[in-house]
Amino acid sequence: MKRKIVLFLLGFVFMPALASAASFNFTGTISYNTDVVQITFTLLNDATNVSLYTNSFNGGANFDPITALWTGSGALIAQNDDIDTASINFDSGIYLSSLSAGTYILTIAAYDNWSNGLTLAEGFWYDGTEPVAITEWSGGSGYYSVVLEGVDSAVDTTAVPEPATVLLLGLGLVGAAVARKKFRK
């Protein structure tokens, strides 16, 4: 019995490594021109056809987004305000025909809150300035929708976990502690 539980737990831990590239969609709302959404994603293997895009502008109903792609350590790879092709119906995004395995960060900011430099640590143009409500800044809402395709996992690191998520995590940890105590006896 003990061996079956250990094998189950090992399978649970290593199962994500077997996952294949997928599509992730995140939505939310920014309130000010100084807000920056950060989404961290991973590639388990070198990848082709990675697409990161947003339709947040939505014909002027929302704010005009700027997307930027960073390495996991915060080095700028690419930055985009508008996609230059008529074949894509999205406002801002980055398409990569080749991207190495690793961890990356995608940021979304309101135009014209560009990055200050070549590292994420350098911040953005409007850092430290008086925030302006996005409705005043752009005339639209702060709603955003971003899609990541061809990645293995993605997490919106600007989002605060819901209480139910935290409760489930806590219950899982308590359950693991109780199971461990029982197996020690």
Sequence and secondary structure as in RCSB ss.txt:
>XXXX:A:sequence
MKRKIVLFLLGFVFMPALASAASFNFTGTISYNTDVVQITFTLLNDATNVSLYTNSFNGGANFDPITALWTGSGA
LIAQNDDIDTASINFDSGIYLSSLSAGTYILTIAAYDNWSNGLTLAEGFWYDGTEPVAITEWSGGSGYYSVVLEG
VDSAVDTTAVPEPATVLLLGLGLVGAAVARKKFRK
>XXXX:A:secstr
 HHHHHHHHHHHHHGGGG   EEEEEEEE  BTT EEEEEEEESS BS EEEEE TTGGGTB  EEEEEEETT B
EEEEESS   TT   SEEEEES B SEEEEEEEEETT  BSSSBGGG BTTTTS   BHHHHHSSB EEEEEEEE
ESEEEETTS   HHHHHHHHHHHHHHHHHHHHHH 
